[in-house]
Amino acid sequence: MSQPEAFGRYRVIRRLGSGSFATVWLAQDDLLNYPVAIKVLAENWAHQMDIQHRFLEEARILRQTDSTWLVAVHDVDVLPDGRPYMVMTYADQGSVSDLVNRGQLPLDEALRLLTEIGQGITVLHNHGTIHRDIKPSNVLLQSSPVGQRVLVADLGFAKSIDEASGFTAAAGTPGYMSPEQSIPGGDLDVRSDVYSLGAVAYELITGRPPSRPPVRIAPGRIRPGLPPALDDLILSALSVDRESRPADAKTFTDRVRAIRMAPDLPRADPWWQRYRMPWRRAGVLASALIVLGGVLTASVGTPGQSLTTVRLASQGVSVTVPLVWAKDFHPTMAARPAATSAGAATGMLVATDADHWDDTEVPSYGVYTTVLPGTRPLDGVADTDPCEGTPQERGIALNDWEGSAWDWPDCNGSGAFTSVAVHTEGEPTTVYMEVRQPHHRPDLVDEIVKGLRFS
Ligand SMILES: Nc1ncnc2c1ncn2[C@@H]1O[C@H](COP(=O)(O)OP(=O)(O)OP(=O)(O)O)[C@@H](O)[C@H]1O
């Protein structure tokens, strides 16, 4: 499908992906100045009434449940050619499947994700709905002021509990679906979702989905040192006999929460596990740190965001960055033209997606930092056109830092962009930074500036 310009008032930015029945687009609501995801039923299914019905049913359930832990549907409409579409919350951080593929998750983070997924499924169960297709690729992630939150998505197979207890066609994804789901006509209840929660838990903890049922290998045999209660919970959720599973998503989630809160939960994850960057980049980081003498230190708390400090010894500068953005690291990235012609050395980028940092139409959140000799006029240092439109300029006077920031609260539909040029008394050097974030938070930019250090 070629890229349409708009769906109604929503201006299309790019395609996010396609599934079996639909294509999902990133679009911008220019009226409310907010990004949205738009799911459009594929042409070949648009005239099949049962598929259309299922598509609209998914939208209705998501609209009615309206939960923090589920993708929200804001609107539905029909294109002139008859294809229905739904306008949803945009999950800007990919899926849990992407996250698991990047490397082993710290145990506490895996349990946090599991608790949030369980809460989303509990909302569905309370609404009288069984999801029937819970799997890591159907759990999306969105940036939030406290880091990241889970959005359970893709209710294309969801059924009301009453309907599912009668005749139900086989549906689900092998590896994650309960044994009863593979039997056409098998009557289902919420415990089918509990099985899938167990399968997702297994993958979050061990990095791989469970074997076909009956599952005999406990997660602790793949990842030693897990609390025995966690092994027991996951294996019981994956029981072939559903009488042996936790009764519903709430029971499962309460037990995950209790395990997470236990004082003896192993918490001391080494820092390289916390970064979870793609292994390709982890190698680059390790060698860059050796060559440049850089040090990546543990996170420190700040209200609403967990920050981590990255130091680039070659330029003698340390920067704090929200931990949730510290996925990719590029220690020698060229500055944009204005800073380069003012004499900037190559700088250091810590971001969610280093490959797309310079392309401001594609979301990538993080901090780019470089230094320039002298304390020149600062407006010549900042790039004036990384984004469309005129930036809002503001003065900066934070701790010892003085200078200016130029904000584009909505940069080409991909979030907020801020250029910062600051210097500190006694140092004949200017620091130039770029901060890209999903939503415009000048307070977070200020926190990052306050964390700058020469050393
Ligand atoms: N609200 C959203 N925000 C961001 N990306 C989304 C959103 N909804 C779906 N996507 C992405 O769009 C792509 C297509 O999603 P869709 O739900 O149509 O299919 P799928 O889950 O990949 O496949 P299938 O429906 O066949 O299981 C996926 O890559 C998904 O991660």
The ligand as an SDF file (V2000), in Angstrom:
LIG
                    3D

 31 33  0  0  0  0  0  0  0  0999 V2000
   -0.6460    1.7770   18.6640 N   0  0  0  0  0  0  0  0  0  0  0  0
    0.4890    1.4570   18.0280 C   0  0  0  0  0  0  0  0  0  0  0  0
    1.5860    2.2220   18.1590 N   0  0  0  0  0  0  0  0  0  0  0  0
    2.7480    1.8920   17.5170 C   0  0  0  0  0  0  0  0  0  0  0  0
    2.8910    0.8110   16.7250 N   0  0  0  0  0  0  0  0  0  0  0  0
    1.8140   -0.0050   16.5500 C   0  0  0  0  0  0  0  0  0  0  0  0
    0.5740    0.2790   17.1890 C   0  0  0  0  0  0  0  0  0  0  0  0
   -0.3060   -0.7100   16.8530 N   0  0  0  0  0  0  0  0  0  0  0  0
    0.3770   -1.5520   16.0680 C   0  0  0  0  0  0  0  0  0  0  0  0
    1.6350   -1.1380   15.8650 N   0  0  0  0  0  0  0  0  0  0  0  0
    2.6640   -1.8010   15.0540 C   0  0  0  0  0  0  0  0  0  0  0  0
    2.1620   -1.9760   13.7470 O   0  0  0  0  0  0  0  0  0  0  0  0
    2.5040   -3.2560   13.2420 C   0  0  0  0  0  0  0  0  0  0  0  0
    1.2530   -3.9800   12.7500 C   0  0  0  0  0  0  0  0  0  0  0  0
    0.4070   -4.2090   13.8550 O   0  0  0  0  0  0  0  0  0  0  0  0
   -0.8580   -5.1710   13.7840 P   0  0  0  0  0  0  0  0  0  0  0  0
   -1.5000   -5.1600   15.0930 O   0  0  0  0  0  0  0  0  0  0  0  0
   -1.6890   -4.8480   12.5890 O   0  0  0  0  0  0  0  0  0  0  0  0
   -0.2440   -6.5530   13.4050 O   0  0  0  0  0  0  0  0  0  0  0  0
    0.7320   -7.5950   14.1390 P   0  0  0  0  0  0  0  0  0  0  0  0
    0.3940   -7.6660   15.6020 O   0  0  0  0  0  0  0  0  0  0  0  0
    2.1500   -7.2800   13.7550 O   0  0  0  0  0  0  0  0  0  0  0  0
    0.3490   -8.9330   13.3990 O   0  0  0  0  0  0  0  0  0  0  0  0
   -0.9360   -9.8630   13.5230 P   0  0  0  0  0  0  0  0  0  0  0  0
   -2.1350   -8.9660   13.6160 O   0  0  0  0  0  0  0  0  0  0  0  0
   -0.8680  -10.6240   12.2570 O   0  0  0  0  0  0  0  0  0  0  0  0
   -0.6900  -10.6600   14.7800 O   0  0  0  0  0  0  0  0  0  0  0  0
    3.2560   -3.9710   14.3560 C   0  0  0  0  0  0  0  0  0  0  0  0
    4.6450   -3.8440   14.0830 O   0  0  0  0  0  0  0  0  0  0  0  0
    2.9040   -3.2190   15.6030 C   0  0  0  0  0  0  0  0  0  0  0  0
    3.9800   -3.2330   16.5300 O   0  0  0  0  0  0  0  0  0  0  0  0
  1  2  1  0
  2  3  1  0
  2  7  2  0
  3  4  2  0
  4  5  1  0
  5  6  2  0
  6  7  1  0
  6 10  1  0
  7  8  1  0
  8  9  2  0
  9 10  1  0
 10 11  1  0
 11 12  1  0
 11 30  1  0
 12 13  1  0
 13 14  1  0
 13 28  1  0
 14 15  1  0
 15 16  1  0
 16 17  2  0
 16 18  1  0
 16 19  1  0
 19 20  1  0
 20 21  2  0
 20 22  1  0
 20 23  1  0
 23 24  1  0
 24 25  2  0
 24 26  1  0
 24 27  1  0
 28 29  1  0
 28 30  1  0
 30 31  1  0
M  END
$$$$
